[in-house]
């Protein structure tokens, strides 16, 4: 006997599962607060103009990141209290990602934490080796980034998507400083 699509969907949606998913190892919960997403763009100035015009967003000064073969320019876009980072890659893994996936790719969710060393230790306890921006193992005593903030990245488990953890006080000071100067004329 054939069931209609709505009957099959109804049957699928009413399944019950007898065993809950259980974490075998008790790990302290990371103290995280969502910060922003990183979005790849081909032309940073054009993307900044768009968000400033369409959403009346505030745009930070243009920033530069270079380390171990990765080179990007980026800016922070603020919509009230919400923010995102627009990233224009020139070399490295983000340039390759841009070339393969195109402009507008959201490749990273970023979270702040009050204690980056505690977050590092909790990840290690959970069996996760933090990495740098190029996917290489990161030691606890080497968390400083070219931006001046301490950052750790989780290994990419699902395609090109990554999660970044930043020390909250340093991140907020960095963002405040990025908006302290007027950005170059973008309109």
N, C-alpha and C positions, 0 to 999 in steps of 0.2 A: 504494500500500500504506500502510495506516494503522499508525502506531506507537503503542504504549501510552504513557501518561504517564510511566511509569518509564523506558521506552526513550528518550523525548525528553529527559528530565532527565539521563539518563546521557550521551547524546550532547552535550548542552549543557555538561556538567561536564568533558568530556574534550577540549574544543577547545583548540588550541594557538595561540598568537599569535607571529608571526615577528619582530615589531619591538617592542623594549622602549620604554617611554615615557622620553624623554630631556629633561632640562632644558637648554635652549640656553645659558642664562647661569649661570655658576657663582656662587653666592651663599653667603657664610658661613652656617653653620647657627646659628640663634638659640639661645641658651642659655636654655631654658625649663624650669620645673618646675610641674607641675599644682598649683593652689592650691585652687580651689573652684568651685562652680556657683552661679549666682544664680537664685532661684525666686520667682515672683510669688505673693503671698498677699493675700487680701481683708482678713484680720484678723491683724495681726502678733502680738498677744498670744496669741490662740487657737492660732496655728500654733506659737509658741514653747512653749506649755503642752503641746501634743501631743508634740513631739519630746523635751521634757524628761521627760514621763511614760512614753512608749513606749520610748525608747532611753536613758533616763537621761543625755541630752545636757546639756552645759553650754551656757548661753545668755549671750551678752554683754549689756551694757547696750544700750538702744535708741539708735540713731544717726539723724541727720537729714542729708539731702543736698538742697540747693537751688541751682540754677544754670540760667540761661537758660530758664526756664519748666518745668524738671523739678523735681518735689518728691517725695521718697520718704522713708519711715522704714524702717529695716532693722536686723536683728540677725544676729550670727554664731552659728551652731549648731556645736558641737564634739562629735564622737563619737570619743573617743580622739584620734587624730591627724588624722582626717578632718574636713572642715568644709564647710558650705554657708552661703550668705547668704539669709535670707528677706527679701523686699522687698515692702513695701506701698506702691504708688504712689498719689499724690493728683492730680498733674497731669503733663502732658507725654506723650512717646511711650510710656512704660511704662504709663501709665493707659490709653491707647488700646489697647495690646497686651493688657492685662488685660481690658478690655471686650470685645475681639474673641475672644480665645483662652481666657480664663478662668483661674481659680486653678490653681496647680500648674505653670504654664508655665515650663519651664527655657529661659531666653532667652540665657544667656551662660555660657561656660567661661572661667575666669580662670587665668592663669599668672603666675608670678613670674620675674623675670630679674635677674641680679646687676648689670646695667648698662643702665638704661632708655634712655640716650642712644645707646648702641651698638645696642640693639634698634631704636630709631627710625631710625638711619642704615641699618641692614641692610634694614629695610622699604622705605625710600626707594630704596635700591640695587636692590631687587627690583621696583620699579615700583608700590609700594603706598603711598598717602598716608594716614598715620595720621589718625584723627578724634577728636573729643571725643564725649561721651556722647549728643549730639544729632545726630551724623552730619556735623558741620562740620569742614573741614580743621583740623588741629592743628599748630601750629608747634613746632619743637624747643625753643624757649625758653618755651613755655607749657604745660608738662606737669603743673603743680601742680593738684590737684583740691580740691574743698571739704573732703574728708576729711583733707587734708594730705599725702597720698601722691602721688607722680608716677605718672600712668597714661596709657596710650595704648590706643585701640581700633582694631581693624582694621575696614575697611568691611564692612558686611553684604553678603555675596554670596549667601547662601542663606536667603531669607525673613527672618524676624525674629531669626535666630541671630547672635550676635556673639562675638568673642574680645577679651578684655581682657588687657593686659600691665601688670604693676605692678612697681615697683622692690622687690626682695626684702627688703632691710634695712628699708625704710620700712614695707612691708606687715606684716612680723613685729612691728615696734614698735607699729604701729597696732592689730594684733590683741591683743597683750599689754596695751596700754592699755585696749582695749574690755572686757577681762576683769578689769582691776584693780579696778574698782568692782563691787560686788554689783548685779546687775540688780534692777529694781523687782520686787516680789512678783508672780509670774505664775501661781501655783498656786491 
